[in-house]
Amino acid sequence: MEYKVNQAYEELKRLIQWHPDSEEKFLQKMVCLLLPGKRKCWPEAICDLRQSFEAEQEMIFVEKYRGKLEWLDSISLAELQRKIGEIYFVDHYKMIADQFLYKKDFETSLFLRIAMETGIRSADIPCIEWSCMHGKTIILEETKREDLYKKLNGAFPKISAQSLRIMKLLYRKQGKIFTKSKEFYVRKLSCAWGIPGFHIHSFRNYRRRIERGISAGVQVTRIIPL
């Protein structure tokens, strides 16, 4: 059980180091994951987890909540990692996309952003050309079905303003948007993701769930620590 908590702690530390302004949100999500159904103790547990994080001693938290953490012994490490990946999916995506921007790997960052923002299949993303763009709207043929990509409501997919800026930068610089194969970008993303079980189609699934009005991951009720 201690090892599993340590794995959760390491992922929490990585996210907070990259986005320190979101520390409170990350702590809340982790407490909700580690102590499911223990809502009454969440506010205090958030304070305790913060203390253990600042002291770099996760055992402070483990020792106090050992009895409530025993359920971790009933699941595999892989299952815990899957759960962590779910609750931090969007946060993790933002971190990885920003990391590639920081490294000036604009193509990989844009590939990831388009996958997340539109749900376009990974095999088709490198096929996007400047002629496909109509403002922030992408008009692209879905090779698997030989039809244009559309959202469930019939509208064409759109990217964010920041993604469009990255796209313009790449097009001005190299005359095209993507220069590598799908496999190249997926391999880089898989290495950077850092959590076992990475699947590029998770972004398409996430977008489809959002379009259906189904929230992805774990919804955390806002908690104000006592």
Contacts in CASP RR format, 6 or more apart in sequence:
PFRMAT RR
TARGET T0000
AUTHOR 0000-0000-0000
METHOD contacts of the structure
MODEL  1
MEYKVNQAYEELKRLIQWHPDSEEKFLQKMVCLLLPGKRKCWPEAICDLR
QSFEAEQEMIFVEKYRGKLEWLDSISLAELQRKIGEIYFVDHYKMIADQF
LYKKDFETSLFLRIAMETGIRSADIPCIEWSCMHGKTIILEETKREDLYK
KLNGAFPKISAQSLRIMKLLYRKQGKIFTKSKEFYVRKLSCAWGIPGFHI
HSFRNYRRRIERGISAGVQVTRIIPL
1 62 0 8 1.000
1 66 0 8 1.000
1 69 0 8 1.000
1 70 0 8 1.000
1 72 0 8 1.000
1 73 0 8 1.000
2 59 0 8 1.000
2 62 0 8 1.000
3 77 0 8 1.000
4 72 0 8 1.000
4 77 0 8 1.000
4 80 0 8 1.000
5 34 0 8 1.000
5 58 0 8 1.000
5 61 0 8 1.000
5 62 0 8 1.000
5 69 0 8 1.000
5 72 0 8 1.000
6 58 0 8 1.000
7 77 0 8 1.000
7 80 0 8 1.000
7 81 0 8 1.000
7 84 0 8 1.000
8 30 0 8 1.000
8 33 0 8 1.000
8 34 0 8 1.000
8 80 0 8 1.000
8 84 0 8 1.000
9 52 0 8 1.000
9 53 0 8 1.000
9 58 0 8 1.000
11 84 0 8 1.000
11 85 0 8 1.000
11 88 0 8 1.000
11 195 0 8 1.000
12 26 0 8 1.000
12 27 0 8 1.000
12 30 0 8 1.000
12 53 0 8 1.000
13 53 0 8 1.000
14 95 0 8 1.000
15 22 0 8 1.000
15 26 0 8 1.000
15 88 0 8 1.000
15 91 0 8 1.000
15 92 0 8 1.000
15 95 0 8 1.000
16 22 0 8 1.000
16 23 0 8 1.000
16 26 0 8 1.000
16 53 0 8 1.000
18 95 0 8 1.000
18 98 0 8 1.000
18 99 0 8 1.000
19 26 0 8 1.000
19 91 0 8 1.000
19 94 0 8 1.000
19 95 0 8 1.000
22 91 0 8 1.000
23 50 0 8 1.000
24 46 0 8 1.000
25 91 0 8 1.000
25 220 0 8 1.000
26 88 0 8 1.000
26 91 0 8 1.000
27 46 0 8 1.000
27 49 0 8 1.000
27 50 0 8 1.000
27 53 0 8 1.000
28 42 0 8 1.000
28 46 0 8 1.000
28 220 0 8 1.000
28 222 0 8 1.000
28 223 0 8 1.000
29 87 0 8 1.000
29 88 0 8 1.000
29 91 0 8 1.000
29 218 0 8 1.000
29 220 0 8 1.000
30 49 0 8 1.000
30 87 0 8 1.000
31 42 0 8 1.000
31 45 0 8 1.000
31 46 0 8 1.000
31 49 0 8 1.000
31 223 0 8 1.000
32 42 0 8 1.000
32 87 0 8 1.000
32 218 0 8 1.000
32 220 0 8 1.000
33 83 0 8 1.000
33 84 0 8 1.000
33 87 0 8 1.000
33 218 0 8 1.000
34 45 0 8 1.000
34 65 0 8 1.000
34 69 0 8 1.000
34 72 0 8 1.000
35 41 0 8 1.000
35 42 0 8 1.000
35 45 0 8 1.000
35 65 0 8 1.000
35 68 0 8 1.000
35 69 0 8 1.000
36 71 0 8 1.000
38 45 0 8 1.000
38 68 0 8 1.000
39 221 0 8 1.000
41 65 0 8 1.000
41 68 0 8 1.000
42 223 0 8 1.000
43 223 0 8 1.000
43 224 0 8 1.000
43 225 0 8 1.000
43 226 0 8 1.000
44 225 0 8 1.000
44 226 0 8 1.000
45 61 0 8 1.000
45 65 0 8 1.000
46 223 0 8 1.000
46 225 0 8 1.000
47 225 0 8 1.000
47 226 0 8 1.000
48 60 0 8 1.000
48 61 0 8 1.000
48 64 0 8 1.000
48 65 0 8 1.000
49 61 0 8 1.000
51 60 0 8 1.000
51 61 0 8 1.000
52 58 0 8 1.000
52 59 0 8 1.000
52 60 0 8 1.000
52 61 0 8 1.000
62 69 0 8 1.000
72 80 0 8 1.000
78 196 0 8 1.000
78 197 0 8 1.000
81 195 0 8 1.000
81 196 0 8 1.000
81 197 0 8 1.000
82 197 0 8 1.000
84 195 0 8 1.000
85 92 0 8 1.000
85 195 0 8 1.000
86 216 0 8 1.000
86 217 0 8 1.000
86 218 0 8 1.000
87 217 0 8 1.000
87 218 0 8 1.000
87 220 0 8 1.000
89 202 0 8 1.000
89 206 0 8 1.000
89 216 0 8 1.000
89 217 0 8 1.000
90 216 0 8 1.000
92 193 0 8 1.000
92 195 0 8 1.000
93 112 0 8 1.000
93 116 0 8 1.000
93 203 0 8 1.000
96 112 0 8 1.000
96 189 0 8 1.000
96 192 0 8 1.000
96 193 0 8 1.000
97 109 0 8 1.000
97 112 0 8 1.000
97 113 0 8 1.000
97 116 0 8 1.000
98 109 0 8 1.000
99 192 0 8 1.000
100 106 0 8 1.000
100 108 0 8 1.000
100 109 0 8 1.000
100 112 0 8 1.000
100 188 0 8 1.000
100 192 0 8 1.000
101 109 0 8 1.000
101 166 0 8 1.000
105 188 0 8 1.000
106 166 0 8 1.000
106 169 0 8 1.000
106 170 0 8 1.000
107 170 0 8 1.000
107 177 0 8 1.000
107 178 0 8 1.000
107 179 0 8 1.000
107 180 0 8 1.000
107 185 0 8 1.000
108 185 0 8 1.000
108 188 0 8 1.000
108 189 0 8 1.000
109 166 0 8 1.000
110 163 0 8 1.000
110 166 0 8 1.000
110 167 0 8 1.000
110 170 0 8 1.000
110 177 0 8 1.000
110 178 0 8 1.000
111 122 0 8 1.000
111 125 0 8 1.000
111 126 0 8 1.000
111 178 0 8 1.000
111 185 0 8 1.000
111 189 0 8 1.000
112 185 0 8 1.000
112 189 0 8 1.000
112 203 0 8 1.000
113 159 0 8 1.000
113 160 0 8 1.000
113 162 0 8 1.000
113 163 0 8 1.000
113 166 0 8 1.000
114 120 0 8 1.000
114 125 0 8 1.000
114 128 0 8 1.000
114 138 0 8 1.000
114 159 0 8 1.000
114 163 0 8 1.000
115 122 0 8 1.000
115 125 0 8 1.000
115 200 0 8 1.000
115 203 0 8 1.000
115 204 0 8 1.000
116 203 0 8 1.000
116 206 0 8 1.000
116 207 0 8 1.000
117 157 0 8 1.000
117 158 0 8 1.000
117 159 0 8 1.000
117 160 0 8 1.000
117 163 0 8 1.000
117 207 0 8 1.000
118 138 0 8 1.000
118 149 0 8 1.000
118 157 0 8 1.000
118 158 0 8 1.000
118 159 0 8 1.000
118 207 0 8 1.000
119 157 0 8 1.000
119 203 0 8 1.000
119 204 0 8 1.000
119 206 0 8 1.000
119 207 0 8 1.000
119 208 0 8 1.000
120 128 0 8 1.000
120 138 0 8 1.000
120 140 0 8 1.000
120 142 0 8 1.000
120 149 0 8 1.000
120 157 0 8 1.000
120 204 0 8 1.000
121 142 0 8 1.000
121 143 0 8 1.000
121 144 0 8 1.000
121 201 0 8 1.000
121 204 0 8 1.000
122 182 0 8 1.000
122 185 0 8 1.000
122 186 0 8 1.000
122 200 0 8 1.000
122 201 0 8 1.000
122 204 0 8 1.000
123 143 0 8 1.000
123 144 0 8 1.000
123 182 0 8 1.000
124 140 0 8 1.000
124 141 0 8 1.000
124 142 0 8 1.000
124 143 0 8 1.000
124 149 0 8 1.000
125 178 0 8 1.000
125 182 0 8 1.000
125 185 0 8 1.000
126 178 0 8 1.000
126 180 0 8 1.000
126 181 0 8 1.000
126 182 0 8 1.000
126 185 0 8 1.000
127 140 0 8 1.000
127 143 0 8 1.000
127 178 0 8 1.000
128 138 0 8 1.000
128 140 0 8 1.000
128 177 0 8 1.000
128 178 0 8 1.000
129 176 0 8 1.000
129 177 0 8 1.000
130 167 0 8 1.000
130 171 0 8 1.000
130 175 0 8 1.000
130 176 0 8 1.000
130 177 0 8 1.000
132 138 0 8 1.000
132 139 0 8 1.000
132 140 0 8 1.000
133 164 0 8 1.000
133 167 0 8 1.000
134 156 0 8 1.000
135 164 0 8 1.000
136 158 0 8 1.000
136 159 0 8 1.000
136 160 0 8 1.000
136 161 0 8 1.000
136 163 0 8 1.000
136 164 0 8 1.000
137 156 0 8 1.000
137 157 0 8 1.000
137 158 0 8 1.000
138 149 0 8 1.000
138 156 0 8 1.000
138 157 0 8 1.000
138 158 0 8 1.000
138 159 0 8 1.000
139 148 0 8 1.000
139 149 0 8 1.000
139 156 0 8 1.000
140 148 0 8 1.000
140 149 0 8 1.000
141 147 0 8 1.000
141 148 0 8 1.000
141 149 0 8 1.000
142 148 0 8 1.000
142 149 0 8 1.000
148 156 0 8 1.000
149 156 0 8 1.000
149 157 0 8 1.000
150 156 0 8 1.000
150 157 0 8 1.000
151 157 0 8 1.000
151 211 0 8 1.000
152 208 0 8 1.000
152 211 0 8 1.000
152 212 0 8 1.000
153 211 0 8 1.000
159 167 0 8 1.000
167 177 0 8 1.000
170 176 0 8 1.000
170 177 0 8 1.000
170 178 0 8 1.000
171 177 0 8 1.000
178 185 0 8 1.000
186 200 0 8 1.000
189 198 0 8 1.000
189 200 0 8 1.000
190 198 0 8 1.000
190 200 0 8 1.000
206 216 0 8 1.000
209 215 0 8 1.000
209 216 0 8 1.000
210 216 0 8 1.000
END
